[in-house]
Every structure is written in C-alpha cells, then in structure tokens.
Amino acid sequence: MAEITNKELTSDMGTAFGELGKNWGWFMALGILFIVLGTIALGMSVAFTVATVLFFGFLLLLGGVLQIVDAFKCKGWKSILLHVLIALLYVAAGVLLITEPIAGSLVLTAILGGAFVATGILRIVMGLQLKSSGAGWGWVVFSGVVSLILGGMILFEWPLSALWVIGLLVAVEMIFHGWSYVMIALAARSAR
C-alpha cells in the first residue's frame, strides 16, 4: 500500500477547496454570523417560529402563483386542470400560513413530531436488522431512539410545543451550520 506524503495530502486538500483557500476569511465570517444569529434565535424561539411559518407561507404562495402563471403557457395539456388545482392548493396553504401563523405552527409541529416518531421507529428497526452484520448497527439504533424521544417530547407537549419547536430547530440548525462553515474555513486556511 502506497504511503500518502504530506505534500500530496496538502495538494489534494488545496484542490478540494479551490478558491476558498484564498477567501477563507469571508467563509469564516459567514459561519460566525450564522452562529450569532442562531444563538439570538434560541432566545427568541417563539418569534422565530412565527417568522419561519410566515416565510414558508410566502414560499407556498409564491410557488402557487408562479404555477398558475405557468398554467397559461400549457394550453392543450390534458392535465392543465390538475396543474391549476395543485397551484390553488399551494396558494390556499400559503394564505392560511400567512394569515394564521400560530395555527400553521400547530399543524407543522404535529407533522414534525409524527415524522420524528415514525423515523425513530424505522431507524430502530433498520438498526436491529443490521445487528447481525456487527458494524455500526448500534449507532443506527441510537439515532432512532433519539428521534423517537424528540418526537415523543414534541407530541407530548403539543400544542404548547408548537410555539417554540420550529424556531428552536431552525436556531439549532443555524448554529451547527455556522460551526461547519467555521471548520471548513479553518481547514481551507490550513490547506492554503
């Protein structure tokens, strides 16, 4: 087996990062910004939940309107009526989320909690199926148990959890996203 020299490893890392090695500082700043915003969002999880639901509502509304506009370009298509009905569902869901963000967060949180429970159960079953292989099955089961517990906590506290869960999850994701950017920037700097 050939040994990889330090020079080859540095060259491979430099190739992997491309121009990021020269601009690592901007990437680091972006990571720090995500960490700061995520930390602020942790303290404002209710407001962040409402903002996230509103943002999602606007995305649905925009998607529905664009799909309706697109429908006028699809003359002669046999599925045009279904295309328009789907667009109207998007518009209706978007309007409902925008006008009733708290009710929207109730529904989204219940779906999220249910998805975590279902995912947890499926991961546990998958891990137990992998047990005979002996490699990594415990981590899959552990991941399933964590998802199951999180989903259970969300559903057990529902409807109160609807006020803070979405904002909390987005805040935590922003923090981890920021840390990943910081680590990538540091690796790109050292590969330079």
C-alpha positions, -999 to +999 in steps of 0.1 A: +000+000+000+014+033-010+021+059+016+005+094+011+030+121+016+022+153+034+028+172+001+002+150-017-023+154+011-019+192+011-022+192-027-054+172-025-068+195+002-059+225-019-077+211-049-108+202-028-111+238-015-103+256-048-105+294-044-119+290-009-083+288+004-078+324-006-112+337+007-114+316+038-119+347+060-153+355+043-164+319+048-153+322+085-172+354+089-204+338+074-200+309+098-197+333+128-227+352+115-248+320+114-237+311+149-246+346+163-280+346+145-287+311+157-278+320+193-301+351+191-329+329+177-325+305+206-336+333+229-365+342+206-378+308+196-415+319+196-408+348+173-386+327+152-413+300+149-438+326+136-412+341+112-404+306+099-440+298+094-446+331+076-416+325+054-429+291+045-463+305+038-448+331+014-429+304-004-460+284-009-479+314-020-452+324-045-449+288-058-487+286-063-489+319-081-460+310-104-476+277-111-509+294-121-489+318-144-472+287-159-507+271-165-515+298-190-484+286-210-496+250-211-526+252-235-537+219-248-521+199-220-546+172-207-535+177-171-540+215-170-569+214-147-549+193-122-520+216-126-542+246-117-558+227-087-524+219-073-514+256-077-546+267-059-538+243-031-504+259-028-519+294-028-546+284-002-520+268+021-497+298+017-525+323+025-536+302+056-500+301+069-496+338+064-529+348+079-528+322+107-492+315+116-499+302+150-524+277+137-499+269+109-473+262+135-497+238+153-501+217+122-465+218+112-453+209+147-477+179+148-465+167+114-429+172+126-434+153+158-451+125+140-423+124+114-397+122+142-416+093+159-420+074+126-384+080+116-372+068+150-392+036+148-379+029+113-343+036+123-345+013+153-359-015+131-332-008+105-305-009+132-318-042+146-319-057+111-282-047+107-273-062+141-261-094+125-236-075+104-220-062+136-209-029+120-225+004+131-259-010+139-258+005+174-254+040+161-284+035+139-305+023+168-292+051+190-302+076+163-336+061+161-340+063+199-331+100+198-355+107+170-382+087+189-376+106+221-376+140+204-408+132+185-424+120+217-414+152+235-428+173+208-461+155+207-464+151+244-460+189+249-483+197+219-500+222+213-477+243+236-446+229+217-460+245+185-450+279+198-413+271+201-402+239+184-399+251+149-379+282+159-357+261+182-349+236+155-341+263+130-319+281+155-300+249+164-296+242+127-282+277+121-257+272+149-244+239+136-244+253+100-223+281+113-198+259+131-195+237+100-186+268+080-161+279+106-144+244+105-144+244+067-128+279+067-101+268+091-094+236+070-092+258+038-069+282+055-045+254+066-047+238+031-036+270+015 
